[in-house]
Amino acid sequence: MNTPAQITLQDVQLVIFDCDGVLVDTERIGPEVVAAMATESGWPLSPAEVRHRFLGRPESYLYEQIRAHATAPIGPEWLTEYRTRFRDAFAARPRTMPGVGELLDHLDTRGLPYCVASSGSHERIAHSLSVTALQDRFTGRVFSADDVSFGKPAPDLFLHAARTMGYAPERSLVIEDSPAGVDAALAAAMRVVGYSGGPTEADALAHANLGVISSLTQLVAGS
């Protein structure tokens, strides 16, 4: 695995950000909500178990697993309730991940395009970016698992984002905090940096082909 000092933005034409846990600090709140609702449905889970099972996965996968394991009847209203409870919990304590503003400013200064490609729904992404004052920086450059047939760890979402933005996969750099997201980027033949600045341990991201960083500002210093 490359060391952080070796990670550089040289020859990169597009930076693709995951949203939850990379741009916005939701990966502590989300698992708390899912754990509570899964337990209420008859499938006791802790936030740590939720992170292990679902981090980086699309909402459709979460819903399918809840339906398969719950002892209470589960219908589409479960997902609606989850989205509402998550949105309210994050709105009560919105926060970007450390170094996001500095890195985006750096990319703007360099004229390096960037976008977001997230397993969340468009509604969820829009809310998260809005309450953290990031929405204007990603206008017209937001891609969701809703847009493709298969979410992470399949490569479809990242390939869709790069194609829509007009850049080749091999010139695109993904910043991801989930093993599923790293898998998706590798399957798309993209460069990928694992980000361990949230709850994900660096070892879980060690297969990222450009290594693992603990701070987004390392990408500023490295380029």
C-alpha positions in Angstrom: 0.0 0.0 0.0 1.3 3.5 -0.8 2.1 5.8 2.0 0.1 9.1 2.2 3.2 11.0 1.2 3.1 9.3 -2.2 -0.5 10.4 -2.9 -0.7 13.2 -5.4 -3.2 14.9 -7.7 -0.8 15.0 -10.6 -2.4 13.7 -13.8 -5.8 13.6 -12.2 -8.5 15.2 -14.3 -11.5 14.6 -12.0 -12.0 14.1 -8.3 -15.0 12.1 -7.2 -16.1 12.4 -3.6 -18.2 10.0 -1.7 -20.7 12.0 0.4 -21.4 10.4 3.8 -18.2 10.2 5.9 -16.1 12.1 3.3 -17.8 15.4 2.8 -20.3 15.3 5.6 -20.0 13.8 9.1 -23.0 11.4 8.9 -21.4 8.0 9.4 -21.8 8.2 13.1 -25.4 9.4 13.0 -26.7 7.1 10.3 -25.7 3.8 12.0 -27.3 5.0 15.2 -30.6 5.6 13.4 -30.5 2.3 11.5 -29.5 0.3 14.6 -32.5 1.8 16.5 -35.0 1.1 13.8 -33.6 -2.4 13.1 -33.9 -3.2 16.7 -37.5 -1.8 16.8 -38.3 -4.1 13.9 -37.0 -7.2 15.7 -33.5 -7.4 14.4 -31.2 -6.2 17.2 -28.2 -4.4 15.8 -25.6 -2.1 17.3 -24.2 0.9 15.4 -20.9 -0.9 14.9 -22.7 -3.8 13.4 -24.6 -1.5 11.1 -21.4 0.1 9.9 -19.9 -3.3 9.2 -22.9 -4.5 7.3 -24.0 -1.5 5.4 -21.3 1.2 5.1 -21.1 2.4 1.6 -24.1 0.3 0.4 -27.1 1.7 -1.3 -30.4 2.2 0.6 -32.0 -0.5 -1.5 -29.6 -3.1 0.0 -30.3 -1.8 3.5 -34.0 -2.1 3.0 -33.8 -5.6 1.5 -31.7 -6.8 4.5 -34.1 -5.2 7.0 -37.0 -6.9 5.4 -35.2 -10.3 5.4 -34.2 -10.2 9.0 -37.0 -8.3 10.8 -39.7 -10.1 12.8 -42.2 -7.3 12.3 -43.9 -6.6 9.0 -41.7 -4.2 6.9 -43.0 -2.1 4.0 -41.9 0.9 2.0 -42.9 3.1 4.9 -39.9 1.8 6.8 -37.5 3.4 4.3 -39.5 6.7 4.4 -39.3 6.7 8.2 -35.6 6.0 8.1 -35.0 8.9 5.7 -37.0 11.3 7.9 -35.3 10.2 11.2 -31.9 10.4 9.6 -32.6 13.9 8.1 -33.8 15.2 11.4 -30.9 13.8 13.3 -28.3 15.2 11.0 -30.0 18.6 10.7 -29.8 18.8 14.5 -26.0 18.6 14.4 -24.8 19.2 10.8 -21.0 19.1 10.2 -18.6 18.7 7.4 -15.6 16.4 7.7 -12.4 18.2 8.7 -10.5 19.8 5.8 -13.4 19.6 3.3 -13.4 23.4 2.7 -9.7 23.6 2.4 -9.5 20.8 -0.1 -12.4 22.1 -2.3 -10.7 25.6 -2.3 -7.5 23.9 -3.4 -9.3 22.1 -6.2 -11.0 25.3 -7.3 -7.7 27.1 -7.3 -6.1 24.4 -9.5 -9.2 24.4 -11.8 -9.6 20.7 -11.1 -13.2 19.5 -11.6 -14.9 17.5 -8.8 -18.3 15.9 -8.2 -20.0 13.7 -5.6 -21.1 10.1 -6.2 -23.0 8.6 -3.2 -25.0 5.5 -2.3 -27.6 7.9 -0.8 -30.7 9.0 -2.5 -30.7 12.4 -4.3 -33.0 13.7 -1.6 -30.6 12.7 1.2 -27.5 14.0 -0.6 -29.2 17.3 -1.3 -30.3 17.7 2.3 -26.8 16.8 3.6 -25.1 19.3 1.3 -27.7 22.0 2.0 -27.4 22.0 5.8 -23.6 22.0 5.6 -23.6 24.9 3.1 -21.9 22.7 0.4 -24.7 22.5 -2.1 -23.6 25.4 -4.3 -20.2 23.8 -4.7 -21.7 20.7 -6.2 -24.6 22.1 -8.3 -25.1 19.9 -11.4 -22.4 17.5 -10.2 -24.3 15.2 -7.9 -24.7 11.5 -8.7 -26.7 9.0 -6.7 -27.2 5.2 -6.6 -30.7 6.1 -7.7 -29.1 6.8 -11.2 -27.8 3.3 -11.9 -29.0 -0.3 -11.8 -26.3 -1.5 -9.4 -24.8 0.5 -6.5 -21.5 0.1 -4.8 -19.5 -2.2 -4.7 -20.4 -2.4 -8.4 -18.5 0.2 -10.6 -21.7 1.6 -12.2 -22.1 4.7 -10.2 -18.5 5.9 -10.5 -18.4 5.1 -14.2 -21.7 7.0 -14.7 -20.3 10.0 -12.8 -17.0 10.1 -14.8 -18.9 9.6 -18.1 -21.4 12.4 -17.4 -18.6 14.7 -16.3 -16.7 13.9 -19.5 -13.5 12.2 -18.1 -11.9 8.8 -18.5 -12.0 6.4 -15.5 -8.3 6.1 -15.4 -7.9 9.8 -15.0 -10.4 10.0 -12.2 -9.6 9.9 -8.5 -12.1 8.6 -5.9 -12.1 9.5 -2.2 -13.9 6.9 -0.2 -14.4 5.9 3.4 -16.0 2.5 2.9 -14.6 -0.9 1.7 -17.6 -1.2 -0.7 -16.7 2.2 -2.2 -13.1 1.3 -2.6 -14.2 -2.0 -4.3 -16.4 0.0 -6.7 -13.6 2.4 -7.6 -11.2 -0.4 -8.3 -13.8 -2.2 -10.4 -14.2 1.0 -12.4 -10.4 1.0 -13.0 -10.0 4.3 -11.2 -7.5 5.6 -8.7 -8.9 5.6 -5.2 -7.8 7.0 -1.8 -9.1 5.5 1.4 -10.2 8.1 3.9 -9.9 7.0 7.6 -10.8 10.3 9.1 -14.2 9.0 10.3 -15.1 5.8 12.0 -13.7 3.5 9.4 -10.4 1.9 10.4 -7.5 2.3 8.0 -7.0 -1.4 7.7 -10.4 -1.8 6.2 -9.4 0.5 3.4 -5.9 -0.9 2.8 -6.7 -2.2 -0.6 -7.1 1.4 -2.0 -4.6 1.6 -4.8 -3.3 5.0 -3.8 -3.2 4.3 -0.1 -5.0 5.7 2.9 -5.2 9.2 4.4 -6.5 10.2 7.8 -6.9 13.9 6.8 -8.3 15.4 3.6 -5.6 18.1 3.9 -3.0 15.5 3.0 -4.3 15.8 -0.6 -3.6 19.5 -0.5 -0.1 19.0 0.9 0.6 16.2 -1.6 -0.2 18.3 -4.6 
